[in-house]
Amino acid sequence: MTSTPDPLHFPPRFAWGVATASYQIEGAPAEDGKGPSIWDTFSHTPGQVRGGDTGDVACDHYHRLEADLDLIQSLGVNAYRFSVAWPRLQPAGRGPVNQQGLDFYSRMVDGLLTRGITPWLTLYHWDLPQALQDQGGWPSRDTALAFGEYAALVAGALGDRVKHFITVNEPWVAAFLGHAVGIHAPGHTDLAESYAAAHHLLVGHGLAVQAVRAHAPGAQVGITLNLYEGYPATDTPEDRAATRRQDGFQNRWYLDPVFGRGYPQDIVELLGDASPQAQGLVLPGDVELMGVPTDFLGVNMYSRSVVEDAPGEGFLHSRAIQPQGSEYTGFGWEVAPQSLTDLMLRLQREYDPPAIYITENGATYPDTVNEDGTVQDADRTRYFQTHLGALEDAITQGAKVRGYFAWSLMDNFEWAEGYDKRFGLVYVDFGTQARTLKQSGRWYRDFLARTRKAVGA
Ligand code: FCB
């Protein structure tokens, strides 16, 4: 595997970007008519987020938009992925647009375009309007219908300038961590409910694709899934079968319906009463709706999963292990760049998406600011180098990867971990809001400058 990626091996017009999400950076939770989201509620519930942190201020991005746009531009990226906070646009989740909320995103889009940066807009990155949660949230089909209406509203208002839309970010996380494990908003712990939520997130995705097609003609639209390539802990039939089950739970449960195949039968059977079928939630036409053709597949990739057979454990009878001798990030996630190559080639082989975009990839490490004010994050820099090298390998072997977004532009509110886990190319001092480009950010900037030079742009 190449450890220093060669700019020339990436296709022309490759999207080189950085990514963020509304609740993680914006702050201003009740300004200009914004309604509360489930993450406002959850982070304000004692004991839910490490250290009692909330997104009330976060990176104060709502008030620092212009300066942050300059920061993004200084990296030399040609694309920026952000998400729209649904309750800024529809404070109660439905109804007419809140103009002040829309103005913020409109200014952002104009500011990006002026700077020569292509906006990539995520419609849902987990900050559901609390009012919709109060009416049942994602486990209720009505939320999917409301999401379709919201998508139509955003596409209609911004689709003259935004040409790339991502419907839902990581339905697995929103459904499973939010409704079965309970460590994300809304903090429920019910397996059946989590599969009801997952089903409606996918139905909502289908409705949003249709809405974007109708209201932003010519725009590209897709979904972002968090995928982990699986490897058996030992080469036994038991561990191989366990790896297949884990893959069904984590990957195929979302890939199969999005590519029009409906749900994987092996997992439907393992779920039993908790499956959306057994709950009577899969209505006629849903398979087609979830599988409505898209323009690209967005992939968030951080690590791989190594799996062993574990009879009696959960409904999957399997367990993910942390192999000894591997390198781990500050989250305890294994650093596994080769799995990115394997994942891309496997997606191309088994699902043949028209295009793949890495919509997130990155690592958290405990950063420190040196006396001279620099942040020397050698581990993170190496993480980006090796993963881009792995991506380059996948591209040279035929994967149709068309873009890459580093997670994240800057340190931010890392959900259940609060401000404890830093993922940024830019260091944020949350006391002063000072931003400092880390070594990894310099490396990315210099790599992009070499890339532009190589392609003569
Ligand atoms: C992903 C999320 C993103 C960020 C990274 C570290 O699951 O989409 O918001 O928290 O993990």
Boltz pocket constraint, residues with backbone or C-beta under 6 A from the ligand:
constraints:
  - pocket:
      binder: B
      contacts: [[A, 21], [A, 24], [A, 169], [A, 170], [A, 173], [A, 226], [A, 300], [A, 360], [A, 407], [A, 413], [A, 414], [A, 415], [A, 423]]
      max_distance: 6.0
